[in-house]
Amino acid sequence: MHKKFYASQVLSVCPNLINLQHYYTFVICILKWHSEQFYLK
């Protein structure tokens, strides 16, 4: 459940990076998303 929701959140934030299939860039995007979620709280 949580993984599906998490995946949808990342997909909505970084669709272009996923399309490029660049794992390193995708990881950076996830880290950026995590930091944004942290600061929003």
C-alpha positions, 0 to 999 in steps of 0.5 A: 500500500505505502509503496504504491502511494510512494511510487505515485508521489515520486512519479508525479514529482519526477516523470521526466527523470523516470522516462530517462531511466537514469538511476542516479538522477532518479535517486537525486530526485527522490532525495530532493522530494524527501527533503521537500516533504521534510521541510513542509512538515 
